Amino acid sequence: MDKMNHSSAEAEVETIEPLRYLSKGEAAAIETELLKDYRFGQQQLIEIWGQACALAITKAYPLSSLSKKQPTVLVICGPDQNGSIGLVCARHLRIFEYEPTIYHPKRSSQSLHQDFTVQCEKMDIPFLSYLPTEVQLINDAYNLVIDAMLGPEADISNIKEPYSGILGTLKQVKIPIASVDVPSGWDEEEATQDGIHPEVLISLTAPKKCAACFSGKHYLAGRFLPYDIQKKYELNLPDFPGTDTLIEL
Protein backbone atom coordinates (compact mmCIF):
# COMPACT_ATOMS: atom_id res chain seq x y z
CA MET A 1 0.00 0.00 0.00
CA ASP A 2 2.77 2.38 0.94
CA LYS A 3 4.51 1.55 -2.32
CA MET A 4 1.35 2.35 -4.29
CA ASN A 5 0.88 5.68 -2.50
CA HIS A 6 4.50 6.57 -3.21
CA SER A 7 4.02 5.86 -6.92
CA SER A 8 0.85 7.96 -6.98
CA ALA A 9 2.68 10.89 -5.41
CA GLU A 10 5.40 10.67 -8.03
CA ALA A 11 2.80 10.68 -10.79
CA GLU A 12 1.26 13.90 -9.49
CA VAL A 13 4.15 16.06 -10.63
CA GLU A 14 3.57 19.76 -10.29
CA THR A 15 2.39 21.21 -13.58
CA ILE A 16 4.76 23.80 -15.03
CA GLU A 17 2.83 26.57 -16.74
CA PRO A 18 4.07 27.42 -20.25
CA LEU A 19 6.05 30.59 -20.91
CA ARG A 20 3.78 33.48 -21.90
CA TYR A 21 4.31 35.07 -25.31
CA LEU A 22 3.27 38.72 -25.22
CA SER A 23 1.00 40.60 -27.58
CA LYS A 24 2.01 44.08 -28.69
CA GLY A 25 -0.45 45.62 -26.23
CA GLU A 26 0.79 43.54 -23.30
CA ALA A 27 4.43 44.36 -24.00
CA ALA A 28 3.61 48.08 -24.17
CA ALA A 29 1.56 47.89 -20.95
CA ILE A 30 4.41 46.23 -19.04
CA GLU A 31 6.89 48.85 -20.20
CA THR A 32 4.51 51.68 -19.26
CA GLU A 33 4.01 50.14 -15.82
CA LEU A 34 7.76 49.82 -15.29
CA LEU A 35 8.27 53.47 -16.19
CA LYS A 36 5.30 55.03 -14.37
CA ASP A 37 4.49 52.80 -11.40
CA TYR A 38 7.89 51.26 -10.64
CA ARG A 39 9.87 54.40 -11.54
CA PHE A 40 12.36 52.70 -13.80
CA GLY A 41 14.07 55.21 -16.09
CA GLN A 42 14.06 54.82 -19.87
CA GLN A 43 17.86 54.98 -19.91
CA GLN A 44 18.01 52.38 -17.14
CA LEU A 45 15.83 49.91 -19.08
CA ILE A 46 17.76 50.40 -22.32
CA GLU A 47 21.04 49.85 -20.49
CA ILE A 48 19.74 46.64 -18.86
CA TRP A 49 18.46 45.31 -22.19
CA GLY A 50 21.53 46.35 -24.18
CA GLN A 51 23.97 44.74 -21.78
CA ALA A 52 21.86 41.56 -21.68
CA CYS A 53 21.90 41.47 -25.50
CA ALA A 54 25.70 41.73 -25.50
CA LEU A 55 25.90 38.86 -23.00
CA ALA A 56 23.61 36.77 -25.22
CA ILE A 57 25.96 37.39 -28.16
CA THR A 58 28.93 36.21 -26.07
CA LYS A 59 27.00 32.99 -25.29
CA ALA A 60 25.88 32.35 -28.88
CA TYR A 61 29.14 33.47 -30.52
CA PRO A 62 32.08 33.20 -28.09
CA LEU A 63 35.27 34.90 -29.21
CA SER A 64 36.95 31.51 -29.59
CA SER A 65 34.27 30.34 -32.05
CA LEU A 66 34.54 33.22 -34.54
CA SER A 67 35.92 32.20 -37.92
CA LYS A 68 37.65 35.43 -38.85
CA LYS A 69 40.97 36.61 -37.47
CA GLN A 70 39.41 39.76 -36.02
CA PRO A 71 36.25 39.49 -33.84
CA THR A 72 34.30 41.91 -36.02
CA VAL A 73 30.57 42.44 -35.56
CA LEU A 74 28.26 44.72 -37.56
CA VAL A 75 25.51 46.33 -35.45
CA ILE A 76 22.68 47.90 -37.48
CA CYS A 77 20.69 50.39 -35.43
CA GLY A 78 17.34 51.97 -36.17
CA PRO A 79 16.04 55.37 -35.01
CA ASP A 80 13.81 54.11 -32.19
CA GLN A 81 14.30 52.25 -28.91
CA ASN A 82 15.61 49.07 -30.54
CA GLY A 83 18.35 51.18 -32.09
CA SER A 84 19.31 52.59 -28.68
CA ILE A 85 19.49 49.04 -27.32
CA GLY A 86 21.77 48.18 -30.24
CA LEU A 87 24.09 51.07 -29.36
CA VAL A 88 24.35 49.88 -25.75
CA CYS A 89 24.93 46.32 -26.97
CA ALA A 90 27.78 47.50 -29.19
CA ARG A 91 29.41 49.37 -26.32
CA HIS A 92 29.34 46.33 -24.06
CA LEU A 93 30.62 44.09 -26.85
CA ARG A 94 33.58 46.45 -27.17
CA ILE A 95 34.25 46.01 -23.43
CA PHE A 96 34.00 42.23 -23.95
CA GLU A 97 36.82 42.54 -26.56
CA TYR A 98 34.73 42.18 -29.70
CA GLU A 99 35.23 44.70 -32.50
CA PRO A 100 31.81 46.19 -33.27
CA THR A 101 31.09 48.56 -36.12
CA ILE A 102 27.81 50.46 -36.11
CA TYR A 103 25.65 51.35 -39.08
CA HIS A 104 23.17 53.96 -37.95
CA PRO A 105 21.62 55.52 -41.08
CA LYS A 106 19.07 57.81 -39.39
CA ARG A 107 20.14 59.16 -36.05
CA SER A 108 17.37 60.13 -33.67
CA SER A 109 16.98 63.66 -32.35
CA GLN A 110 16.13 62.32 -28.89
CA SER A 111 18.73 63.34 -26.33
CA LEU A 112 18.85 59.84 -24.84
CA HIS A 113 19.61 58.28 -28.22
CA GLN A 114 22.28 60.93 -28.81
CA ASP A 115 23.85 60.15 -25.42
CA PHE A 116 24.18 56.46 -26.31
CA THR A 117 25.72 57.46 -29.65
CA VAL A 118 28.32 59.67 -27.98
CA GLN A 119 29.19 56.87 -25.54
CA CYS A 120 29.97 54.60 -28.50
CA GLU A 121 32.02 57.31 -30.20
CA LYS A 122 34.02 57.82 -27.00
CA MET A 123 34.75 54.07 -27.01
CA ASP A 124 36.27 54.50 -30.48
CA ILE A 125 33.62 52.30 -32.08
CA PRO A 126 33.55 53.10 -35.82
CA PHE A 127 30.35 54.18 -37.56
CA LEU A 128 29.76 53.30 -41.22
CA SER A 129 28.64 56.14 -43.47
CA TYR A 130 26.88 53.67 -45.79
CA LEU A 131 26.08 49.96 -45.95
CA PRO A 132 27.71 48.17 -48.90
CA THR A 133 25.12 46.90 -51.35
CA GLU A 134 27.60 44.23 -52.45
CA VAL A 135 26.71 41.53 -49.94
CA GLN A 136 30.05 39.73 -50.25
CA LEU A 137 31.82 42.75 -48.74
CA ILE A 138 29.71 42.33 -45.58
CA ASN A 139 30.27 38.57 -45.53
CA ASP A 140 34.03 39.08 -45.81
CA ALA A 141 34.34 41.87 -43.25
CA TYR A 142 32.21 40.64 -40.34
CA ASN A 143 31.57 37.48 -38.33
CA LEU A 144 27.91 38.31 -37.74
CA VAL A 145 25.27 41.04 -37.95
CA ILE A 146 23.24 42.27 -35.00
CA ASP A 147 19.82 43.47 -36.15
CA ALA A 148 18.66 46.28 -33.86
CA MET A 149 16.97 48.09 -36.69
CA LEU A 150 13.16 48.07 -36.69
CA GLY A 151 11.93 46.09 -33.70
CA PRO A 152 8.46 46.23 -32.13
CA GLU A 153 7.96 49.96 -32.78
CA ALA A 154 8.00 49.61 -36.57
CA ASP A 155 5.00 49.69 -38.90
CA ILE A 156 5.95 46.79 -41.16
CA SER A 157 3.23 47.68 -43.65
CA ASN A 158 5.09 50.89 -44.45
CA ILE A 159 8.85 50.29 -44.25
CA LYS A 160 10.60 53.13 -46.05
CA GLU A 161 14.14 53.76 -47.21
CA PRO A 162 16.80 53.34 -46.10
CA TYR A 163 15.36 50.45 -44.05
CA SER A 164 13.61 48.64 -46.90
CA GLY A 165 16.92 48.57 -48.79
CA ILE A 166 18.82 47.37 -45.71
CA LEU A 167 16.26 44.58 -45.25
CA GLY A 168 16.88 43.50 -48.84
CA THR A 169 20.62 43.36 -48.18
CA LEU A 170 20.24 41.44 -44.90
CA LYS A 171 18.11 38.80 -46.62
CA GLN A 172 21.11 38.01 -48.81
CA VAL A 173 23.98 37.91 -46.30
CA LYS A 174 25.52 34.51 -45.58
CA ILE A 175 26.92 35.33 -42.13
CA PRO A 176 24.70 34.81 -39.06
CA ILE A 177 22.18 37.44 -37.98
CA ALA A 178 21.15 37.95 -34.36
CA SER A 179 17.96 40.00 -33.91
CA VAL A 180 17.01 42.09 -30.90
CA ASP A 181 13.49 41.40 -29.53
CA VAL A 182 11.63 41.34 -32.86
CA PRO A 183 13.43 40.56 -36.13
CA SER A 184 13.29 43.45 -38.58
CA GLY A 185 10.41 43.03 -41.00
CA TRP A 186 8.42 40.79 -38.63
CA ASP A 187 5.07 41.70 -37.15
CA GLU A 188 5.29 41.58 -33.35
CA GLU A 189 2.20 39.38 -33.27
CA GLU A 190 3.31 36.85 -35.88
CA ALA A 191 6.28 35.84 -37.99
CA THR A 192 6.31 36.94 -41.61
CA GLN A 193 7.97 35.45 -44.66
CA ASP A 194 8.90 38.96 -45.82
CA GLY A 195 11.28 39.61 -42.94
CA ILE A 196 14.80 38.42 -42.35
CA HIS A 197 15.61 34.98 -40.98
CA PRO A 198 17.97 35.37 -38.02
CA GLU A 199 19.98 32.53 -36.56
CA VAL A 200 19.60 33.97 -33.04
CA LEU A 201 16.72 35.87 -31.42
CA ILE A 202 17.22 37.79 -28.18
CA SER A 203 13.84 38.42 -26.54
CA LEU A 204 13.69 41.25 -24.01
CA THR A 205 11.65 41.08 -20.77
CA ALA A 206 9.43 38.29 -22.17
CA PRO A 207 9.17 36.81 -25.68
CA LYS A 208 6.70 38.34 -28.11
CA LYS A 209 4.04 36.31 -29.94
CA CYS A 210 6.04 36.25 -33.17
CA ALA A 211 8.80 34.32 -31.36
CA ALA A 212 6.54 31.31 -30.81
CA CYS A 213 7.37 30.00 -34.29
CA PHE A 214 11.07 30.93 -34.22
CA SER A 215 13.17 27.81 -34.73
CA GLY A 216 16.70 29.19 -34.17
CA LYS A 217 18.66 29.77 -30.98
CA HIS A 218 16.43 31.81 -28.67
CA TYR A 219 17.55 33.74 -25.60
CA LEU A 220 15.47 35.55 -23.01
CA ALA A 221 17.47 38.51 -21.73
CA GLY A 222 16.93 40.94 -18.91
CA ARG A 223 16.38 39.40 -15.49
CA PHE A 224 14.95 42.34 -13.61
CA LEU A 225 11.15 42.23 -13.72
CA PRO A 226 9.46 42.79 -10.35
CA TYR A 227 7.62 39.69 -9.15
CA ASP A 228 4.27 41.51 -8.99
CA ILE A 229 4.47 42.26 -12.73
CA GLN A 230 5.46 38.69 -13.49
CA LYS A 231 2.44 37.48 -11.55
CA LYS A 232 -0.01 40.07 -12.91
CA TYR A 233 0.74 39.19 -16.54
CA GLU A 234 1.19 35.45 -15.82
CA LEU A 235 4.55 35.48 -17.60
CA ASN A 236 5.69 32.13 -16.18
CA LEU A 237 9.33 33.06 -16.73
CA PRO A 238 11.82 30.19 -16.53
CA ASP A 239 14.28 29.80 -13.68
CA PHE A 240 17.46 31.60 -14.68
CA PRO A 241 20.63 29.65 -13.87
CA GLY A 242 22.59 30.97 -10.89
CA THR A 243 23.02 34.72 -11.16
CA ASP A 244 22.76 34.83 -14.97
CA THR A 245 20.71 37.64 -16.50
CA LEU A 246 19.74 35.59 -19.55
CA ILE A 247 18.67 32.07 -20.38
CA GLU A 248 18.51 30.03 -23.57
CA LEU A 249 14.95 28.88 -24.17
N, C-alpha and C positions, 0 to 999 in steps of 0.2 A: 504493500500500500504506500509506504513511504517512498519507494522507488517510483511508483506511478505519479505521485504528487510532485516529486522532483522533476520528472520529465515534463509534466504539465506546466510547471513554472518556467522551465527553459523555453517552452513553446510560446509562452506569452511574452515575447520580446517587445520591449517598448518601441512603438511606432515612431520612426523618424520622419517628421514632416518635410516635404520637398522644398527646396530652395525657391523663393518667390522671384519671379521675373517681372520687373516693373513696367507699367505702362508709362507713356510720356507724362500724363497728368500726375501719376503717383511720384515719379522721379522729381518733378518740379515742386510738388507739395512738400516732399522731404527736404529738399534744399531750402525752400522758403522757411520751413520750420526751424531748420538749423540756424539760419541767419537771423530770424526775428525772435524766436522763443528761446533758443539756446545761446544766442549772442556769439555764434561763430562769426568770424570776419571772412569776407570774400577772399582776401589774400591768404588767410590761414587755410581755408579749404583747398584753394588752388595749390598751395605749397604741399599740403598733405597728399593730394592726389598726384601731383607731379613727381614727388619723391617716390611714391609707391609705384608709379609707372616705371621709373628708372630702375627700381629694384626688380620689378618683373622682367625687364629686359636683361638684367644681369643673370636671372634664373634661366630664362629661355635661351639666351645667347651669351654664355660665359666668355670672357676674353680668350680663354684657352681654346674655345671651339671655333673661333672666327677663322675663315679660310684665307683672308688677305693678310699681308704683312703688317699693315697698319689697322688698328681697330676702328675703322671709319664707319660712321652712322649718319644717314641723312634724315633730318627731322623736318617734316613739312607742317607748318603751322598756319592755321586759319585766323580770321580776324576776331573770333569770339572766344568764349571761355575755353573751349578745347585747345585753341591755339596758345592761350596762356599756360595751360597745363603742359603743352608740348615744350614751351620755353623753359619751364621749371625742370621738366624731365631732362632736357638737354644739359642744363647746368649741373644737375646731379650726375649725369653720365660722365661729364667732364671730370668731376671730382672722383668718380670711380675708374678713371684712367681710360675711358673710351675717347674717341676723337669725333665728337659730333660736329656736323655742319648744318646750319639752319637755312631753310628756304621759307621766307615769310613775305609773300608777294604783296599783301595789303595790310599794312600795319594799322592797328586800331588807334583811335584818338583817345581812348580811355587811359587815364593816368596810371592805373594799375597795370595794364598791358604794357605801357611804355616803361614802367619800372622793371618789369620782368625782362624786357628787351635790353635795357641798360645793364642789368645784372649779367646777362649772357655776354654782352660786349666787353664788360670789364673782366670776364673770364677768358677773354681772347678766343671766343668761339666764332668762327667765320660765318658770315651770312652770304648766301648766293644772291647775285643780282638777277639771275634768271635760271630757270630749270631747263637743262638740255632736252630738246625734243628727240634727239637721237638716243634711244633707250640704252644702247650698248655702252654709252659713256657713263650712265648711272650704274649699270651692272658692273662695270670695270672699276669704278671709283669707290663704291661703298659695299659694306657687308650686308646691310639691311636698311630698310626705310621705316621710319616711325610716322604713321599717319595720324596727325593731330589737326587735321584740316577742317572738316565740316562738323562732324559730331552731332549731338542731339538737337542743337539749336537750328540746324540748317533746314531750309525748305527744299526737299529733294525734287519737287516738281518744277523748281525754277532755279537750277544751278547755273550761274553765269560765269563768264570768263573773269579771272583766269582759271577758276576752279574746275570748270568743265573740261578745259584742256589738260589740266594736271591729272584729273581722273582718267582721261584717255591714256596718258603716259603711264600712270601707275598700273593700269590693266595689262600693260605690255612688259613690265619689268620682270626679270627672272629671279632677282634676289628676293629674300623674304620680306614681307610687310607685316608690321605689328601695328594694330589699330587701337586708338585710345577710346574706350567706352562704346562708341558706335562707329563702325567702319564708314568711311566717307562714301556717300552715294546710297547708303542703306536708310530705310525708314526705321525710326526707333521702335515701331510696333512690330515690324516684320522684315525679314531679310528680302533683298531684291536682287535679281539677276543682273541689274544694270550697274550695281556698285562694284567695288574692288573685292578681291578674295584674299583676305589676309591669312597668314599662317598662324598668327597669334592675335588674340583679342584680350585687352586688359579692361575689364569692367570696373567701374568706379562706384563705390558705396554698395550697390547691389546690381546684378545684371539686368539689362533691359530686355523686353520681350523678344526683340530681334535676335538676341543671343541664344535663344532656345534651340535654334536649328544650326548653330555654328558648330562645325565639326573639327576645327583645329585645336591648338593648345589654348586653353582659356584660363585666365587668372582673374581672381577677384582681389582688388587692391584697395587699401584704405581701411584700416581696422581702427575706427574711431567713433562709430555711431553710438550714441547713448542708448542704453538698454530700453528705455521707455519708447523710443522711436522704433527700435527693432520689433518690440512687442506690438505696438499700435498698428504697424503695417504688416505684421505677420511675415517678416522677411525670412525667418528660419535660416539665418546665416550659418555656415559650417563652422566647426571649431578650428580656429587658426592654430597651427603648430607652434608650441612654445611662445616666444615673444614676437613671432613674425607678423608683419603688417600686410601680408598677402598670402594667398593660398591658390594652388592650382586646382581647378574644379574637375 
